[in-house]
Amino acid sequence: MFLNKIKSGASGILTYGITPPKSETSPERIAEIADRTIARLIDLDLDALIVYDVQDESARTCEERPFPFLKAHDPFSFASRYLRDLDLPKIIYRPAGKFSKEELSDWLDDLHRHQFYPVFVGVPAPDFPVKTSLPEAYLLWSRQEKNSVLGAVTIPERHAVLHDEDQRILDKVSCGVSYFISQCVFNLDYAKKVVEDLDRTCKNDNKKFPTVIFTLTACGSVKTLNFMEWLGIHIPPGLKEDFTRAENMLERSVNVCLDIATELAAFCAERSIPFGFNIESVAIRKDEIEASIYMVNKIAEMLNEKGIRKNTVTMLSDETIMSLHAEAIN
């Protein structure tokens, strides 16, 4: 189970990331989308499902947004109401700064009752009025620490500029965070540099290395490519040119993602660093969704061939799981 793997520092974790339907979507249509999502994922070799919180980040940059922003359904509501039949742990993103401590506390209680796990993220723009800081949100979560795990986000691109992502990560670890989900990785060197510097800092400070889950996503069009760059994802110029010249951009991007996964798996395994992969599917095009499913299967196959997922921690017994859950809700 996801909780056990994170707490034990097991490698080879596989998650799948989605966004909720748009807020104007009718309940009937949301149910249809959920049913299709469940049908696609139910037989996959996954450890958890990530449901993102969609924020309008237009104030973060003066560049025009390639796609218009459309408000989405609340991720917790979508997961708890419509994805109950998907027997996977759910990881729910939430921008802590947009909510009061009382609102976050109630949300965490609801999350815990469903055995979901939180990832707190920052506000959409630097000048956004913050109601609750990330350290304050982490403290609210700490009362559930025994039977939960807390995640955070890491951005390799930020490290390339500020050179302090390793310290940012360890500061969050000191607040209870035990795993980090990266921004989409297309620059392999950036991702490796974060791992290298974090590994060095952990050894120097005699600290345990947290689990790093690298996000991978397929790209099927120039417009999607431009949107990724607008979001702050760095795509090396040579790779971008390769994508735009490819006869089939989607197929080419999938192969690049699989190569990145293989290299990062070897890189982390050599250093005994706990890692995993999050396959992101936020597109509505059928071929891009199918590509994400293909990537899950191929990466699971690669990790199994390397013995990484086969050697993960022994699962808790059913009795222990029931005991932990009973304790959590009482």
One Martini backbone bead per residue (centre of mass of N, CA, C, O) as a GRO file, in nm:
protein
  330
    1MET     BB    1   0.100   0.033   0.014
    2PHE     BB    2   0.157   0.361   0.003
    3LEU     BB    3   0.214   0.425   0.298
    4ASN     BB    4   0.429   0.201   0.341
    5LYS     BB    5   0.629   0.286   0.117
    6ILE     BB    6   0.695   0.566   0.223
    7LYS     BB    7   0.780   0.493   0.518
    8SER     BB    8   1.012   0.280   0.401
    9GLY     BB    9   1.151   0.375   0.123
   10ALA     BB   10   1.041   0.276  -0.137
   11SER     BB   11   1.071   0.177  -0.463
   12GLY     BB   12   0.869   0.211  -0.759
   13ILE     BB   13   0.659   0.415  -0.766
   14LEU     BB   14   0.311   0.445  -0.890
   15THR     BB   15   0.142   0.711  -1.052
   16TYR     BB   16  -0.167   0.904  -1.126
   17GLY     BB   17  -0.254   1.207  -1.302
   18ILE     BB   18  -0.532   1.436  -1.249
   19THR     BB   19  -0.811   1.623  -1.344
   20PRO     BB   20  -1.087   1.766  -1.297
   21PRO     BB   21  -1.362   1.864  -1.393
   22LYS     BB   22  -1.537   2.108  -1.487
   23SER     BB   23  -1.756   2.308  -1.310
   24GLU     BB   24  -1.989   2.308  -1.547
   25THR     BB   25  -2.031   2.021  -1.513
   26SER     BB   26  -2.239   1.781  -1.499
   27PRO     BB   27  -2.314   1.520  -1.299
   28GLU     BB   28  -2.353   1.317  -1.530
   29ARG     BB   29  -2.083   1.377  -1.673
   30ILE     BB   30  -1.896   1.319  -1.434
   31ALA     BB   31  -1.975   1.023  -1.408
   32GLU     BB   32  -1.870   0.941  -1.687
   33ILE     BB   33  -1.577   1.022  -1.645
   34ALA     BB   34  -1.529   0.841  -1.400
   35ASP     BB   35  -1.591   0.569  -1.532
   36ARG     BB   36  -1.361   0.588  -1.741
   37THR     BB   37  -1.132   0.618  -1.544
   38ILE     BB   38  -1.172   0.352  -1.396
   39ALA     BB   39  -1.149   0.164  -1.645
   40ARG     BB   40  -0.849   0.247  -1.711
   41LEU     BB   41  -0.718   0.195  -1.401
   42ILE     BB   42  -0.803  -0.075  -1.248
   43ASP     BB   43  -0.560  -0.267  -1.400
   44LEU     BB   44  -0.333  -0.112  -1.295
   45ASP     BB   45   0.006  -0.064  -1.172
   46LEU     BB   46  -0.078   0.104  -0.885
   47ASP     BB   47  -0.053   0.318  -0.583
   48ALA     BB   48  -0.187   0.596  -0.697
   49LEU     BB   49  -0.400   0.885  -0.703
   50ILE     BB   50  -0.389   1.201  -0.859
   51VAL     BB   51  -0.550   1.516  -0.762
   52TYR     BB   52  -0.572   1.816  -0.887
   53ASP     BB   53  -0.537   2.163  -0.847
   54VAL     BB   54  -0.683   2.421  -1.026
   55GLN     BB   55  -0.504   2.710  -1.128
   56ASP     BB   56  -0.467   3.055  -1.176
   57GLU     BB   57  -0.142   3.164  -1.325
   58SER     BB   58  -0.145   3.444  -1.479
   59ALA     BB   59   0.006   3.631  -1.255
   60ARG     BB   60   0.299   3.499  -1.289
   61THR     BB   61   0.272   3.616  -1.589
   62CYS     BB   62   0.285   3.810  -1.899
   63GLU     BB   63   0.211   3.577  -2.053
   64GLU     BB   64   0.011   3.423  -2.258
   65ARG     BB   65  -0.231   3.198  -2.241
   66PRO     BB   66  -0.283   2.930  -2.447
   67PHE     BB   67  -0.513   2.860  -2.246
   68PRO     BB   68  -0.799   2.888  -2.110
   69PHE     BB   69  -0.934   2.940  -1.805
   70LEU     BB   70  -1.089   2.668  -1.615
   71LYS     BB   71  -1.275   2.583  -1.377
   72ALA     BB   72  -1.271   2.331  -1.135
   73HIS     BB   73  -1.338   2.079  -0.966
   74ASP     BB   74  -1.316   1.952  -0.672
   75PRO     BB   75  -1.094   1.707  -0.591
   76PHE     BB   76  -1.223   1.580  -0.339
   77SER     BB   77  -1.511   1.557  -0.441
   78PHE     BB   78  -1.450   1.384  -0.686
   79ALA     BB   79  -1.309   1.143  -0.539
   80SER     BB   80  -1.534   1.082  -0.314
   81ARG     BB   81  -1.794   1.064  -0.514
   82TYR     BB   82  -1.673   0.926  -0.809
   83LEU     BB   83  -1.402   0.729  -0.705
   84ARG     BB   84  -1.479   0.487  -0.507
   85ASP     BB   85  -1.432   0.230  -0.713
   86LEU     BB   86  -1.131   0.310  -0.680
   87ASP     BB   87  -0.877   0.100  -0.542
   88LEU     BB   88  -0.715   0.380  -0.442
   89PRO     BB   89  -0.515   0.592  -0.337
   90LYS     BB   90  -0.551   0.942  -0.257
   91ILE     BB   91  -0.413   1.244  -0.395
   92ILE     BB   92  -0.446   1.582  -0.270
   93TYR     BB   93  -0.457   1.894  -0.381
   94ARG     BB   94  -0.361   2.213  -0.200
   95PRO     BB   95  -0.385   2.558  -0.146
   96ALA     BB   96  -0.328   2.675   0.158
   97GLY     BB   97  -0.343   3.000   0.128
   98LYS     BB   98  -0.670   3.002   0.055
   99PHE     BB   99  -0.699   2.907   0.363
  100SER     BB  100  -0.797   2.854   0.660
  101LYS     BB  101  -0.734   2.676   0.936
  102GLU     BB  102  -1.021   2.567   0.967
  103GLU     BB  103  -1.058   2.465   0.677
  104LEU     BB  104  -0.811   2.275   0.676
  105SER     BB  105  -0.888   2.100   0.916
  106ASP     BB  106  -1.152   1.990   0.797
  107TRP     BB  107  -1.025   1.875   0.539
  108LEU     BB  108  -0.832   1.674   0.680
  109ASP     BB  109  -1.053   1.508   0.814
  110ASP     BB  110  -1.191   1.419   0.552
  111LEU     BB  111  -0.946   1.290   0.425
  112HIS     BB  112  -0.889   1.078   0.652
  113ARG     BB  113  -1.161   0.924   0.635
  114HIS     BB  114  -1.072   0.835   0.325
  115GLN     BB  115  -0.762   0.781   0.300
  116PHE     BB  116  -0.621   1.039   0.224
  117TYR     BB  117  -0.366   1.256   0.072
  118PRO     BB  118  -0.164   1.537   0.107
  119VAL     BB  119  -0.085   1.830  -0.109
  120PHE     BB  120   0.085   2.115  -0.062
  121VAL     BB  121   0.058   2.431  -0.216
  122GLY     BB  122   0.098   2.712  -0.356
  123VAL     BB  123   0.030   3.001  -0.471
  124PRO     BB  124  -0.036   3.147  -0.792
  125ALA     BB  125   0.100   3.414  -0.657
  126PRO     BB  126   0.313   3.620  -0.485
  127ASP     BB  127   0.058   3.841  -0.415
  128PHE     BB  128  -0.105   3.648  -0.265
  129PRO     BB  129  -0.324   3.620  -0.008
  130VAL     BB  130  -0.231   3.469   0.291
  131LYS     BB  131  -0.385   3.255   0.532
  132THR     BB  132  -0.185   2.995   0.506
  133SER     BB  133   0.093   2.853   0.569
  134LEU     BB  134   0.278   2.584   0.515
  135PRO     BB  135   0.375   2.532   0.808
  136GLU     BB  136   0.085   2.547   0.923
  137ALA     BB  137  -0.028   2.310   0.757
  138TYR     BB  138   0.167   2.096   0.864
  139LEU     BB  139   0.078   2.119   1.160
  140LEU     BB  140  -0.214   2.027   1.117
  141TRP     BB  141  -0.130   1.740   1.009
  142SER     BB  142   0.045   1.611   1.249
  143ARG     BB  143  -0.196   1.460   1.403
  144GLN     BB  144  -0.182   1.231   1.144
  145GLU     BB  145   0.105   1.100   1.110
  146LYS     BB  146   0.078   0.794   1.186
  147ASN     BB  147  -0.169   0.756   0.936
  148SER     BB  148   0.021   0.931   0.738
  149VAL     BB  149   0.111   1.130   0.444
  150LEU     BB  150   0.327   1.393   0.323
  151GLY     BB  151   0.326   1.615   0.052
  152ALA     BB  152   0.524   1.764  -0.219
  153VAL     BB  153   0.689   2.000  -0.421
  154THR     BB  154   0.918   1.985  -0.702
  155ILE     BB  155   1.156   2.215  -0.890
  156PRO     BB  156   1.410   2.195  -1.104
  157GLU     BB  157   1.403   2.482  -1.232
  158ARG     BB  158   1.456   2.633  -0.966
  159HIS     BB  159   1.739   2.511  -0.914
  160ALA     BB  160   1.876   2.630  -1.173
  161VAL     BB  161   1.849   2.926  -1.044
  162LEU     BB  162   1.877   2.903  -0.704
  163HIS     BB  163   2.019   2.645  -0.567
  164ASP     BB  164   1.779   2.539  -0.319
  165GLU     BB  165   1.606   2.271  -0.327
  166ASP     BB  166   1.739   2.097  -0.111
  167GLN     BB  167   1.660   2.287   0.127
  168ARG     BB  168   1.358   2.299   0.079
  169ILE     BB  169   1.311   2.000   0.123
  170LEU     BB  170   1.432   1.977   0.416
  171ASP     BB  171   1.240   2.179   0.544
  172LYS     BB  172   0.988   1.998   0.486
  173VAL     BB  173   1.081   1.747   0.632
  174SER     BB  174   1.086   1.890   0.918
  175CYS     BB  175   0.749   1.911   0.880
  176GLY     BB  176   0.676   1.592   0.750
  177VAL     BB  177   0.779   1.544   0.478
  178SER     BB  178   0.829   1.233   0.259
  179TYR     BB  179   0.735   1.343  -0.031
  180PHE     BB  180   0.804   1.418  -0.388
  181ILE     BB  181   0.659   1.600  -0.658
  182SER     BB  182   0.723   1.672  -0.967
  183GLN     BB  183   0.764   1.833  -1.219
  184CYS     BB  184   0.779   1.803  -1.529
  185VAL     BB  185   1.008   1.595  -1.716
  186PHE     BB  186   1.257   1.709  -1.979
  187ASN     BB  187   1.507   1.774  -1.795
  188LEU     BB  188   1.740   1.561  -1.691
  189ASP     BB  189   1.960   1.738  -1.561
  190TYR     BB  190   1.781   1.879  -1.354
  191ALA     BB  191   1.692   1.625  -1.200
  192LYS     BB  192   1.976   1.522  -1.125
  193LYS     BB  193   2.073   1.772  -0.967
  194VAL     BB  194   1.878   1.752  -0.735
  195VAL     BB  195   1.968   1.472  -0.641
  196GLU     BB  196   2.266   1.529  -0.596
  197ASP     BB  197   2.236   1.767  -0.391
  198LEU     BB  198   2.056   1.617  -0.189
  199ASP     BB  199   2.250   1.386  -0.130
  200ARG     BB  200   2.478   1.560  -0.018
  201THR     BB  201   2.318   1.700   0.209
  202CYS     BB  202   2.226   1.446   0.359
  203LYS     BB  203   2.512   1.341   0.422
  204ASN     BB  204   2.621   1.594   0.569
  205ASP     BB  205   2.348   1.592   0.775
  206ASN     BB  206   2.238   1.309   0.837
  207LYS     BB  207   1.991   1.247   0.629
  208LYS     BB  208   1.705   1.141   0.506
  209PHE     BB  209   1.587   1.040   0.208
  210PRO     BB  210   1.342   1.125   0.020
  211THR     BB  211   1.088   1.077  -0.184
  212VAL     BB  212   1.098   1.076  -0.547
  213ILE     BB  213   0.851   1.188  -0.786
  214PHE     BB  214   0.840   1.164  -1.127
  215THR     BB  215   0.707   1.355  -1.379
  216LEU     BB  216   0.517   1.236  -1.665
  217THR     BB  217   0.443   1.356  -2.008
  218ALA     BB  218   0.267   1.383  -2.282
  219CYS     BB  219   0.306   1.527  -2.627
  220GLY     BB  220   0.077   1.620  -2.914
  221SER     BB  221   0.143   1.942  -2.937
  222VAL     BB  222   0.234   2.266  -2.975
  223LYS     BB  223   0.035   2.385  -2.771
  224THR     BB  224   0.121   2.202  -2.537
  225LEU     BB  225   0.413   2.286  -2.539
  226ASN     BB  226   0.359   2.588  -2.474
  227PHE     BB  227   0.214   2.533  -2.204
  228MET     BB  228   0.446   2.406  -2.055
  229GLU     BB  229   0.625   2.658  -2.071
  230TRP     BB  230   0.427   2.847  -1.925
  231LEU     BB  231   0.448   2.667  -1.653
  232GLY     BB  232   0.788   2.612  -1.642
  233ILE     BB  233   0.879   2.401  -1.840
  234HIS     BB  234   1.181   2.258  -1.941
  235ILE     BB  235   1.273   2.253  -2.289
  236PRO     BB  236   1.505   2.174  -2.469
  237PRO     BB  237   1.577   2.295  -2.773
  238GLY     BB  238   1.640   2.023  -2.914
  239LEU     BB  239   1.379   1.880  -2.822
  240LYS     BB  240   1.177   2.078  -2.939
  241GLU     BB  241   1.265   2.038  -3.231
  242ASP     BB  242   1.213   1.739  -3.238
  243PHE     BB  243   0.909   1.754  -3.192
  244THR     BB  244   0.826   1.952  -3.430
  245ARG     BB  245   0.961   1.744  -3.654
  246ALA     BB  246   0.790   1.523  -3.597
  247GLU     BB  247   0.563   1.312  -3.732
  248ASN     BB  248   0.509   1.211  -3.414
  249MET     BB  249   0.493   1.371  -3.126
  250LEU     BB  250   0.369   1.172  -2.928
  251GLU     BB  251   0.558   0.932  -2.975
  252ARG     BB  252   0.819   1.085  -2.913
  253SER     BB  253   0.749   1.170  -2.619
  254VAL     BB  254   0.716   0.889  -2.505
  255ASN     BB  255   1.006   0.793  -2.559
  256VAL     BB  256   1.139   1.009  -2.386
  257CYS     BB  257   1.003   0.936  -2.117
  258LEU     BB  258   1.114   0.645  -2.106
  259ASP     BB  259   1.411   0.727  -2.104
  260ILE     BB  260   1.400   0.896  -1.848
  261ALA     BB  261   1.305   0.671  -1.661
  262THR     BB  262   1.548   0.483  -1.700
  263GLU     BB  263   1.768   0.685  -1.606
  264LEU     BB  264   1.649   0.754  -1.323
  265ALA     BB  265   1.643   0.470  -1.212
  266ALA     BB  266   1.948   0.421  -1.227
  267PHE     BB  267   2.045   0.673  -1.073
  268CYS     BB  268   1.895   0.604  -0.801
  269ALA     BB  269   1.980   0.308  -0.754
  270GLU     BB  270   2.289   0.361  -0.729
  271ARG     BB  271   2.208   0.557  -0.457
  272SER     BB  272   1.968   0.456  -0.285
  273ILE     BB  273   1.708   0.615  -0.394
  274PRO     BB  274   1.394   0.700  -0.342
  275PHE     BB  275   1.151   0.625  -0.604
  276GLY     BB  276   0.935   0.753  -0.876
  277PHE     BB  277   0.625   0.766  -1.079
  278ASN     BB  278   0.429   1.017  -1.258
  279ILE     BB  279   0.149   0.990  -1.461
  280GLU     BB  280   0.028   1.234  -1.668
  281SER     BB  281  -0.337   1.324  -1.728
  282VAL     BB  282  -0.476   1.637  -1.876
  283ALA     BB  283  -0.607   1.547  -2.124
  284ILE     BB  284  -0.875   1.497  -2.383
  285ARG     BB  285  -0.730   1.332  -2.571
  286LYS     BB  286  -0.730   1.006  -2.657
  287ASP     BB  287  -0.429   0.960  -2.742
  288GLU     BB  288  -0.305   1.079  -2.478
  289ILE     BB  289  -0.438   0.887  -2.282
  290GLU     BB  290  -0.329   0.626  -2.408
  291ALA     BB  291  -0.031   0.703  -2.368
  292SER     BB  292  -0.037   0.701  -2.056
  293ILE     BB  293  -0.104   0.400  -2.027
  294TYR     BB  294   0.143   0.296  -2.175
  295MET     BB  295   0.350   0.419  -1.978
  296VAL     BB  296   0.272   0.265  -1.729
  297ASN     BB  297   0.329  -0.020  -1.841
  298LYS     BB  298   0.629   0.026  -1.923
  299ILE     BB  299   0.736   0.117  -1.645
  300ALA     BB  300   0.649  -0.128  -1.486
  301GLU     BB  301   0.814  -0.325  -1.655
  302MET     BB  302   1.092  -0.199  -1.599
  303LEU     BB  303   1.081  -0.224  -1.284
  304ASN     BB  304   1.046  -0.531  -1.284
  305GLU     BB  305   1.304  -0.608  -1.442
  306LYS     BB  306   1.485  -0.461  -1.207
  307GLY     BB  307   1.336  -0.537  -0.921
  308ILE     BB  308   1.184  -0.294  -0.778
  309ARG     BB  309   0.878  -0.383  -0.738
  310LYS     BB  310   0.935  -0.672  -0.625
  311ASN     BB  311   1.113  -0.537  -0.364
  312THR     BB  312   0.901  -0.434  -0.207
  313VAL     BB  313   0.730  -0.393   0.055
  314THR     BB  314   0.555  -0.551   0.273
  315MET     BB  315   0.244  -0.579   0.337
  316LEU     BB  316   0.002  -0.520   0.524
  317SER     BB  317  -0.218  -0.646   0.705
  318ASP     BB  318  -0.553  -0.648   0.733
  319GLU     BB  319  -0.557  -0.604   1.042
  320THR     BB  320  -0.374  -0.353   1.046
  321ILE     BB  321  -0.541  -0.174   0.862
  322MET     BB  322  -0.800  -0.177   1.034
  323SER     BB  323  -0.668  -0.062   1.289
  324LEU     BB  324  -0.568   0.208   1.169
  325HIS     BB  325  -0.846   0.309   1.073
  326ALA     BB  326  -0.990   0.303   1.346
  327GLU     BB  327  -0.794   0.503   1.482
  328ALA     BB  328  -0.834   0.744   1.280
  329ILE     BB  329  -1.165   0.778   1.331
  330ASN     BB  330  -1.155   0.805   1.666
   0.00000   0.00000   0.00000
